[in-house]
Amino acid sequence: MYKKIKDFFTTNLYWKAISVLIAIILWFIVMNISNPTEIKTFTLNVSLINKEKLDSSNIVILNMQDLENQKAEIKIKASRTTLDELSKKINRENIKLIIDLEQFSTYKIGDKPLETTVNLKPDMPNIPYPNNSFEIVSFAPVTANVYIDKIITIEKRIYPRLIGKVKDGYIASNPILSSQNVKITGAKSVLDTIEKVYAKVDVNNQTSTISKDIDLVAYNKEGEEVNNIKFEKTSVNIKIPIISKGVININEPKLVGSLPDGYMISNITYEPKTIEVIGDEKDISKISYITLPNINISNLTKDTSYTYNISSVLERNKLTLKNGSTNINVKIEIDKAQSKNIVLTSNNIKLEGLNSEYIATIPDKISFSVIGKKEDIEKLDNSKIEATLDLTNLNEGKHNIKLNIKLDNNIKLSKDVYVDIDIKKNEQNSSPEEESLDKIENTETTSSVQETQDSDITEKTQ
């Protein structure tokens, strides 16, 4: 058996090869002569033609991208040779299912987009091959929905938008744009959604002036970017001065003179108490406060307001107010006053800070006058008035010390009160021996000082 198989594959090889070749040729001949008919499906995208016709008519297809991406298929019946020819790349790319856009160029579009349904049309390539006839069995889709709108041009204001925060101690001043407005072209329904056009600039940690070209971006009311529009110019130059900032304190004005008898100042207010300025860092460092002019209250009998403009002070120091007004408003509130004489005994006065080596003697009674509104004066309880004398660091001898008196906010002293105090050694804390020793030490010290002084005088005489 093995020998027979071996002989089959090893003997008469030449004739066997000739037989196989003849069989292949005969198969091709039979196939070409019979050339059976078959059906083949071709998959493709929908094709849009004559787009330029729309541009010249100011018409736009809103769902253009969806149409171009829509998948389609065509079933073709033809001979095998024809189908093979159609399957070649050069021919397959020319098998199309088309929408002719020229038909929309004469449409009249109102204020709203127009929706219409159109028929798709197959388009086949010409095949330079014998017997190249074929039949389109079917294709899909047969129709498509098309949304049409008119093209218009509008003008929108450009808004600068700063992203981030400049470095501490600096401020981004008002941006300066090379153009305030920009023209935009596109479908009316798309342009109607534009809320604002922004030029975004990153100012994070910046310390110096920014000047650069920034691309424009349009946004709708929801804050989403609006696409499929055309800007007349895609960018704008924007300049943002980055300058130093500082805070200047406003000092309360000094009151001079005295109110007429029977009147009192119930309150003094002024605003603002600080202002924020911008300018060169060196100029800002030169000024830390502004003092308002003195106010003479000698003839005031009613509430009075004053306005001081500090613009000249800022200009002189090359500074600019960051925001707000350069006016400082001062208001002095005046009420009719009622006076009352108060008498405090020494038991009502607290002594603070007296060294334990000393004792202090103060008057048995101290009287002073207070003023305030009638209703507040009538409510004043003398026993609840707190008065203290600060004797810290005072030595033996006579002193005149200000009496610290705590009153209700609406009651004031007619004038400051001073008390005569006599401070002496506390003899109860010293023993006889210590007292005698003190006298000896004091005598020796006095003698030494006297001798030194006499010596100085002598030297000056010489």
ABEGO torsion letter per residue (X at the ends): XAAAAAAAAABGAAAAAAAAAAAAAAAAAAAAAAGBBBBBBBBBBBBBBGAAAAAAAGBBBAAAAAAAABBBBBBBBBBAAAAAAAABAAAAAABBBBBBAAAAAABBBBABBBBBBBBBBBBBBBBBBBGABBBBABBOBABBBBBBBBBBBBBBBBBBBBBEBBBBGBBBBBBBBABABBBBBEBAAAAAABABBBBBBBABGBABBBBBBBBBBBBBAAGBBBBGBBBABABBBBBBBBBBBBBBBBBBBBBBEBBBBGBBBABBBBOBABBBBBEBAAAAAABABBBBBBBBAAABABBBBBBBBAAAAAAAAGBBBABEBABBBBBBBBBBBBBBBBBBBAAABBBBGBBAABBBBBBABBBBBBBEBAAAAAABBAAABBBBBBABGBBBEBBBBBBBBBBBAABBBABBBBBBBBBBBBAAABBAAAAAAAAAAAAAAAAAAAAAAAAAAAAAAX
